[in-house]
Amino acid sequence: MKLLIMIALLAVSTMHAADNRERLLANPASLAAPAHLPLVNAQYTTAFAGKEGESGFNLHSYLAYFKGRFWLCWSSARAHEEDPDQHILYATSKDGHAWSMPQLLVADPDGAEGPQRWIARGMFVERGHLYALGALIASADYKLQGQGIVWRDLKLIRFRWTGRTWKRESVFADDCMNNFPPMRVDSAYVMPCRDSKMSLKIAREANGKEGQWTMVPIHSPPPFNKMDEPTLYQASDGSLQLIIRDGSHSGFLLRSVSSDGGHTWTAPVRTNYPDATSKNFAARLSDGSYILINNPSPKGRDPLAISLSKDGWSFDHPRALRASSQMTASSQRWSFQYPHAIEHNGSLWVAYSLNKRDIEVCEVKLSDLEESSH
């Protein structure tokens, strides 16, 4: 009898997925004019200001809260994205607004002329320890996506904060470019990975053994065969939701769904949620609601916006977190990209990059988010 009930529930969940995968945005009209979205009430802080010719590129920012402090890490290079001198910096803050001077989390391993470089891949707290993830690569040939090796010698490395310094540990996952820290599903780590060719897979801890993974490929024929930078979260019905940047430039987010804990996945479909072809972030808040942050204008990474959901299936009430209309030099071209967010002390804290030059953090009171949805 229990088996029949489980089969019935799985069937209902599968029907739910089939009926709703494309409807990621509840009201398409709400994002018909992204440039005119109302702004949320937020407090903004520049955590790190890049310097031309010295630290001009900064991206891939991640936040964590550990032992009374906010922690922030990001990728940094002298001039350009994924240059061979790219390394990872970190800073800390007691209040989320006044940040320490940045320090090296890990240095470029072979100098500015050597091929190896780092990409920041996340921070997370697990069992009383603070961890950071960094992807070590020896090339960044993005024009080869779908044709050959993009990231040579790709390894995802875990670092642990000892209280005084970052200790490099063993390879966390081989041939894996994650996008955000792993989440636990049925006590096992699960995280999306792109391999050295940028092919999308779901990594699941094998038999609960740390560092050992089973990889489930996520396949899609053209035109959605260039899937990029996914976000993973668990919806209220228990399904796993994969929200994917479309590298084929459809101008919309893609979605794939798993109803069995990440072992199998539906074919990705194009949703009705507009996107600038950039990194998105989604998560469940402590009250059970969900957030989705992205650049909803297909014209570019302005504004950076947030929308809300009660069940993790469809999102609504979009608001701008950051927009060029806020900037003093309104005639300049602005971009706000690659968000990551955490919830702490009644606020949502969002880290992102401004023009791939500066790292900013904004605080949004959860009560303000709730009010804007009514």
N, C-alpha and C positions, 0 to 999 in steps of 0.2 A: 504493500500500500504506500509506504514512504517513497519507494522508488518511483511509483506512478505519479505521486505528487511532485517530486523533483523534476520528472520529465515534463509535466504540465507547466511548472513554473519556468523551466528553461524554454519551452515553446512560446510561452507568453512573452518572455524577455526577448526572444529572437524576433517575434512579430513586432514588438515595440521598436526594436532596432531597425527593422526593415521599413517601418512606417515613418520613422522620425529622423533618420540619419541626415537627410538633406536639410532639415529645418533646424539649423543651429541658431538662427536669428528669429525670434518670435514674430517681430513686426518689421519686415524689410524696409518700410517707410522710415523707420527710426534712424537708419543710416544712409538715407538717400542723399544727405548733404553733410558729410562728416566735418567739413570746415566750419560749420555753424552749430556744432554740438555745444550745449551749455557746459560750462566748466564746473568741476567739483570744487568744493572748498578744501584747499590743501595748503600745507606749509612746505616750502622748497628749500633745499640745502645743496650747495655744491660741495660734494665730498672730496673731489679731486679735480683740479683744473689742469688740463694738459698744456704743455709748453711747446711751441713750434720748434722743431729741430732737436728737441730733447725728449719729450714724451708726448708727441702730437697725436698719437692714436691710442684710444682707450675704449674698450667694448667688453661684452660678456660679463656684466656685473651680477653678483650674487650676494644675498644677505643671509645672515643667521643671527640668532640671539643665544648667548651662552655665558653663564656665570655673571649676570648683571651688566653685560655689554652687548652692543650690536657689533657684528663682524661683517666686513664687506671685502670681497675680493674681485679682481677683474684682470683682463688681459691688457698689457701695455706694450707699446713699441715706440721707437723714436719717431717714425714717420708714417708707416703704412700698415694696413691690416695684414696679419700673418707674414710680416717681414721676418727674416731669419734671426733677428735680435729679440723677437717677442718673448716676454716673460710674464710672470704673474705677481701683482702687487696686492697688499691687503692693508686695511686700516680698521680702527676700532672707535667706538663712541659710547659714552654713557647714556646719552639722551637721544641719539639718532640724528642729531643736527650739528653738533660740534665734533668734527672728526679729527683723529690723530694724523700726524704726518704719515704718508704711506711708507711701508717697508716691503722688502722682498719676501714673498712667500716661496718662490723658487726662481732662480736666475736662469737666463739663457745658458744652456749647457755647453755650447761649443763656440761661443763668441759670435759677433755680428756677421762674420763671413762664413761660419759653419751652417749646415742645412737644418739642424735641429732647432725647434722652437716650441713654446708652450701655448696652450689655449685654456683659459680658466673654464671649468666645467661644473662648479657648484660647491656649496658649503652645506653641511648638515650636522645635526647633533644626534648621536646614537649611543645609548647605554652609558651616558655620562661623559662622553668624549666628543670633542669638536673635530670634524673632518673636513678636508677640502679635496677636491678632485681637479686634476689637470691632465689634459691630453697632450702627449708628447708626439710630435710629428716631424718628418724630414722633408715635407713638400706640401704645397697648398695649390694644386693645379685644378681649380674649380671648372675650368673649361673642359676638363676631361670627364665630368660627371656623366655616368651612363656609358662611357667608352673605355676608361682605363683607371689607373691608380691616381686618386686625388691626393690622399694623405699617405705618403710612404712611411713605413715602420710605425704605424699607429698603435699607441698603447695608452690606456687610461690608468693613471697612477693615483693612488690615494695617499694623502698626507694627514698626519695626526698632530694636533696641538698638544705639546707636552707641558704647557704652562710657561715655557720660556721661548720655545722655538717650534718650527714646523718640522716634524720628522717624516722623511720619505719612507713609505712602506712599500710592500710588494705591488706588482701589477694588479689592479683591481679588476680589470677586464681587458683582454687582448683584442686588438682590432675592433675597438669600440669608441666611437665619438658620441657620448651621451649628450643630452641637452640640459637636463636638470638632475639633481640628486635622485637616487632610486627611491621608490616607495615600497612599502611592504604590503604584499597581498597574500593572505593565508600564511603569514610569518616568513615568506620568502621574498627576497629582493626581486623587483621587476623594474626594468627601465628600457625605454627605446634606445636603440643604438643605430648609428650609421657606420658601416664598415669602411675600409680604405677606399672603396669605389663609390661611397655615398649611398649604398643600397640600404634600405630601411629594414631593421629587424627588431624583434622584441627579445631582450635578454631576460631570462628567468633563472634564478639561482637553482642549480641542479642539486636535488636531494638535500637542500638546506646547507650545502657546503660552500662557504665563502670563497669567492674567487673562481668558482666553477659554474659555468653558465650553459644553458641550452638556448639556442637561437632560433626564433620563429620568424621566417621571412614574411614581410608584408608586400604582397605583389599587387601591381596594378598595370594594365596595359596602357599604351598611349591613349589619351593625352595626359594622363596623370601618373606617368612613370618616373617623374623626377620629384619624388617626395622628400621634403627637407624639414629639419628642425621641429620635431613633434613635441607636443605636450601631453602628458598622461595624468589622468585623475580617475577617481571612482565615483560614478553617479549614485544617486540615492537608491536606485534599484539594484545596486551591486555590480552593474556592468562597468567595464573599463572603457574609458573614452580616450581615443587618440585624435587630437586635433593637430593637423599637419599643414605646414607651409607648402604651397604648391609652386615648385620650382619651374613649372611649365607656364607660369604667369597667366593663369586664368582670371586672376583678380579676386579669387575667393579662397577661403579655407577649405581643406578636405577633412573628412572624418572617417575613421574606422572604429569598429566596436567589437569587444569581446564579452561574451556572456558566460565564459567558463574559466575566469581567473587569468586570462592571458595566454591560454594554450592555443586557441584558434581565434582568427579575426575575420571580420567581414571585409569584402573588397572595398577599398576607399572610394568614397563618392564626393563629388563637389557639393559643398553646402551653399546656402544662400547668404553666408556671412562674408561681407567684402573684406579684402585684405590687400596690403601694399606689397606682398611678398616679403615678409619680414618675420622675425621670431615672435611667437605669441606665448602667453603664459596663462594657465588656468589652474584653479585650486578650490578646495572646499574650505569654508570658514568654520569656526567653532560652533556657530549657531546652525550649521547644516546647510547654509546657502552656498552659492558658488560665484566665483568671479572669472571673467575672461578679459584679459588685457591684450590689445593688439593695435596695429595701425590700420584703421578701417577705411582709409582712402586709397583706392588703387593707384592714385596719382603720386603717392609718396608717403614717407614716414612722418607725416604731420596731419592730424594730431596723433598723440598716444591716448587711447581711450579705454574705458572700462565699462563692462556691462554685467548684469546680475542674473542669477538663475536660482530657482527654488529646488530644481531636481537634477541639474547638470546636463539636461537634454537640450533645452532651448533657453536662450539668453535674451534679455530685454533691458530697457531703460539705459541705453548707452550715454555716457558722459565723457567729456575730455579731461584727462588727467594733466596733460601738458599740450600746449598748442602755440603756434607762431603768433597768434593774436595777443598772447601774454608778453611777448618779447619787446624790448624797447626798440631795437632795430627791426621793425616789422618788415622792411623791404628785403632783408637778408633771407636767404633760403635756410630754413631750420629743419632738423630731423631729430626725432626722439625715438629711440629704438632699443630693442633687446631687453625687455623688462623682466624682473624677477621680484616677487613680493612675499612678505611674511606678515603674519598677524601677531601683534603684541600690545598688551595693555590697552585694549579698546580701540586700537588704530590699525590701519593697513599701511605698511611701509613698503614703498616701491622704489627699487633701484633701476636705473636705466642710463643710457648714454645720450649725451647731447652732442649732435654733429660728429659722433665718433671721436670726440675730443675730450669732453668733460664727463665725469661720472656724477650724477645727481641722485639725491634721495628725496622722495616726497612722503609726507605723512598725511593720511586721510582718516579722519575719525569715522569709525564704522557707523556711528549715529548719523553722520552727514550722508553716507552712502545710502542708508535706509531711507532717509527723508527724500533723497533725490529719486527714489524708485516709486514714490507715491504721487 
